[in-house]
Amino acid sequence: MTQTASTDSAPTLSNALPVWDLTDLYSSVDDPKIAADFAEATATLKELQKLQGNFVAARGNAERLGLLIDQAATLYERASDRMAGAMAYTTLASTISREDTRIAKLDADLRNKAALISTDSLFLSLELNQLEDWEIEQALRVTEKAQKWRPWLRRIRANRPHELSADLEKLLLEKMPGATSWVRLFDETLTRLRVKIGPKSKPEVLTLNEALTRLSSPDEAVRKAAAEGLSVALKDNAPVLALALNTLAFEKQVEDRWRKFATPAASRHLANEVDGDGVDAMAEAVGESYAALSHRYYALKAKVMGKTVLNFWDRNAPLTAAAPKLYSWDEARSIVLDSFARLGPDFAERAAVFFEKPWIDAQPREGKSSGAYAHPVSSSHHPYVMLNFTGERREMLTLAHELGHAVHQTLAAPLGSILADTPLTLAETASIFAEGLVFEYLVADASPEDKKALLAGKIEDGLNSVVRQIAFHRFEERFHAERLEGEVPVDRLNALWLEVMGESLGPAITLNDGYEYWWAYISHFVHAPFYVYAYAFGDLLVSALMEKRRENPEAFTPLYAQLLSAGGTKTYVEALAPFGLNPREKAFWEMGCQRLKGLIDQFEALV
């Protein structure tokens, strides 16, 4: 499906909002280049498969082994890039046309094909892991062009204790599309979900994204109606959404058991190259700060709004009933680019290209998914940015967030797709940092009243990224623990949700009837189990980096550029070492919590 820029304006904005043009990937779902790229990927993987057995055979010849490693990684990356373009196309196209059955079919068909042809490369990690560490190290030492693949080999070696036999790995790979169909069911259910508000005889009908947007309305009646309508819609769809969640958790449970992962989150920790103890220390530091952060702030917000406690639909409400400032698309673009330029001209220039080209889809419309993301496609292609821009301050920060991802992706692209791929713990760094730059820009010359509103927004974003995401993480931990004993029914999911959210939000927030079903729209639980802690990880990590930048802006910028340009070649411990930061220490995470507490102190002084 061809997407071209629209000339229609969003009803509350003065500028036309951009939509993608995907023709630089493929002209349509019928483009023969899609099949041609998959055919080329298949041929490349067949070429790679010819190397099977050679790695073990070369273990006595370090130079030969090094050359084989370089050849294999190059072929694997080339095949992956060919498939990535087609897979990205269906992901992007389905995002903006969830109800288009032709795109959905192509997406499912390509996933099936990708799983089948990827079996040709299964032998690679299995055979490399038959070698000893010293054998690989010696091969890299004597073969210069193989040395670049050291980070890739590090990740392969980390999976060594959890690998299965070749036949079992092939079985899991081939059945993967079946599991992703449950993800598709979850997504399509939420896309089709309609929220009805107003009189039953003639209700207003909203999409999920429209209903969530209204929770930031200055009008309490609007917020309440949207929240209550969404609660009803989620309750009606909860059985299907719970079935998808339970089924995927069971699939994960079986695979985790075979791979000998000690906990449900262990595979995510391994993929992120972090220690489970470090994540637990972070979650503990945040949990211990609930009272000083979310509990305290929401009590202050209730006071400002003239209430004793807030209903849950007031959590993200503006402080006053006055209509919030809306930013046009041109204003948002100018603010974001000016903010990026304060870090360095290269950051602004890289972001500016996305406005000049049809690489951003910002226009909300029926059939388009809610949320936002930046899709990297591959190192040989530019990323795409998706959001639903409403003109509110949060959407401008979302624009900065996703462009932060995109700039990060372009900086790391010269490494190639394998090495540019960044663990989630570092992947959120550039995006959250970009939001911080925009906040600093806005607050610099703000009046006391505007500063209070900006601080409230920044604090709430911080609470959403840190406290809320750790609460989500704890919900996942408890859900997956109970799933080990059998299917977790809707009423138990509801109880777990109320338990963890009540702990995190505190006594100043009332969890009104219907809120128990709100776990059902959190797509991360389905798309990427245990992904959510990466947001808290990234936010607290960025707090530390922001402090380093405050100490010495000139020295900071080149170090920060190096961090982003390194992609996934360094672990998070290695990446932060040049800044003098040690994320293995609990004090590191407490420092981030203290920075958020400082913002609340500033807010309280203005109340």
Residue, then its C-alpha position, 0 to 999 in steps of 0.5 A: m500500500t502506498q502512503t503519501a503525504s496528506t494535505d488534511s489538517a488535524p482539527t486542533l492544529s494549524n499545520a498538516l501532519p505528515v504520513w509515511d511514504l513507504t514506496d522507498l521500501y516497496s511500491s505495494v503489497d504486490d511489489p515483486k521486489i518483496a519475493a526477490d529480496f526473500a529469494e536473495a536472503t534464502a540464497t545467501l543463507k544457503e551459502l552460509q550453510k555450506l560453512q557448516g562443520n568448517f568451524v570445528a574443523a578449523r579449531g587447530n588453525a586460528e587464522r582459518l577460523g578467524l576468516l570463517i567467522d568474518q565470512a559467516a557474520t558477513l553472510y548472516e548480516r546480508a541475509s538479515d538485511r534483505m529480510a528486514g526490509a520486507m518485514a519492516y514494510t509489513t510492520l509499518a504498513s499494518t501499523i497505519s492500516r490495522e484493518d487491511t486484511r491484505i497487509a495482515k496476510l502478507d505480514a503473516d506469510l512473511r513471518n512464516k517464510a522468515a522462520l523457515i529460511s532462518t533455519d539454515s543459519l541455526f547451525l552457526s551459533l551452535e557450532l561456534n559454541q562448541l569451540e572454547d573461549w581461548e580458541i575464538e580469542q586466538a582466532l580474533r587475535v590473528t585475524e584483524k577483520a574478524q575482530k569487529w565481530r567480538p561483540w556479536l560473538r560475546r552475545i552468542r557465547a552468553n547464550r551457550p548455557h541455554e542452547l538446545s539441540a539443532d532439531l529443537e532449535k529448528l522446531l522452536l524457530e518454525k513454530m514461532p509464527g504461530a505464537t506471533s499470531w497471538v500477538r496479532l490477535f491482541d493487537e487487532t483486538l485493541t485496534r478494533l476496540r471502540v469506547k462508547i461514551g454519552p447516551k446509549s441511544k446515540p453514543e460518541v464512539l472513540t478508538l483506544n488512542e482517542a480515549l487515552t488522549r482524553l485522560s489528559s483533558p482539562d475537563e474532569a467530566v471528559r476524563k471521567a467519561a473516557a475512563e469509564g467508557l474505556s473500562v467497559a470496553l476493556k472488560d468486554n474484551a478482557p477474556v480474549l486479551a487474557l487468553a492471548l496473554n496466558t497463551l504467550a506466557f505458557e509458550k514462554q514458560v515451556e521454552d524457558r524450562w527447556r533452556k534452563f532459565a532460572t526465572p521468567a525474566a532471565s531471558r530478557h536479562l540475557a538479551n539486555e546483557v544485564d545482571g538480574d541482581g542489578v535489575d532487582a536492585m533498581a526495582e528495589a531502589v524505586g520501590e523504596s522511593y514510592a512514598a517520596l516520589s509518586h505518593r508525595y507528588y500525587a498528594l501535592k497534585a490533589k492539593v493543587m486541584g482542590k481535592t483530598v484524593l484524585n480519581f485514577w482518571d485525574r492522574n495525568a490531568p492538567l493542573t487547571a481547567a484551563a485548556p492546555k497549550l497546543y503546539s502546531w506541528d511547525e512549533a513542535r518541529s522547531i522546539v525539538l530541533d532547537s533543543f537537539a542543537r543545544l547538545g550539538p549541531d550533528f544531533a539536530e541535523r540528523a533529526a531534521v532530515f526526518f522532517e524533510k523526508p516522508w519518514i514520520d507518520a504523525q497523523p492520528r486516524e482510524g485504523k492506525s495503531s495507538g502509541a509510538y515507535a521508531h523502526p530502524v529497518s536495517s543499517s542500510h536504510h533510514p528509520y521511520v518514526m510513528l506517533n499520534f500527534t495531538g498538539e499537546r506537550r506530551e506528544m511533542l515530548t513523544l516526538a523528541h523521544e522517537l527522534g532520539h531513537a532515530v538519531h541513535q539508530t543513524l549514528a550506529a548504522p555504520l557499524g552494520s545491522i548486527l553491531a548496531d543492534t542495541p540492548l534495551t537497557l541502552a536503547e532507551t538512553a537517547s530517547i529519554f535524553a532527547e525528552g530531557l533536552v526539550f524540557e530544559y528548553l521549555v523551562a528555561d524562560a518559563s513564567p512561575e505558573d508555566k514552570k509549575a505546569l512544566l514541572a508537573g508534566k516532567i515529574e509525571d513523565g518521570l513517574n510514568s517511566v520509572v514508578r509506573q514501569i517498575a509497577f508493570h515489571r512487578f505485575e509481570e513478575r507476579f503474573h508469570a509466577e502464578r502462570l507456572e501453576g496454571e492459567v491465570p483467569v481475568d479476575r486474578l489478573n485484575a487483583l494482581w493489577l490493583e495490588v501492584m498499582g495501588e502500591s505504586l500510586g499510593p493513597a492519594i489515588t483512588l482506583n475506581d471501579g473498572y480500573e482493574y481491567w486496565w492491564a489489558y491494553i498494555s501491549h508490552f506484556v504481550h509484545a516483549p515480556f519484561y521489556v518494561y523495566a528498560y524504561a525505568f533503567g533508561d530514565l534513571l540512567v539518563s538522570a545520571l548522564m544529565e548530571k554529568r552534562r550539567e557538570n561539564p557540557e563541552a566534555f560531555t557531548p563527544l562522550y555521549a556521541q561515542l556512546l550512541s555511535a557504539g550501538g551494541t558493541k559495548t555492554y551498559v557497564e562498558a558504555l558508562a565507564p567513560f562518564g565515571l558511572n557504575p550502574r552495578e551499584k544501588a547508589f547509581w539508581e538511588m541517584g536517579c530517584q533523587r533527581l526526580k525527588g528534586l523536581i518534586d521539591q521544586f514543584e512543591a515550592l511553587v504550590 
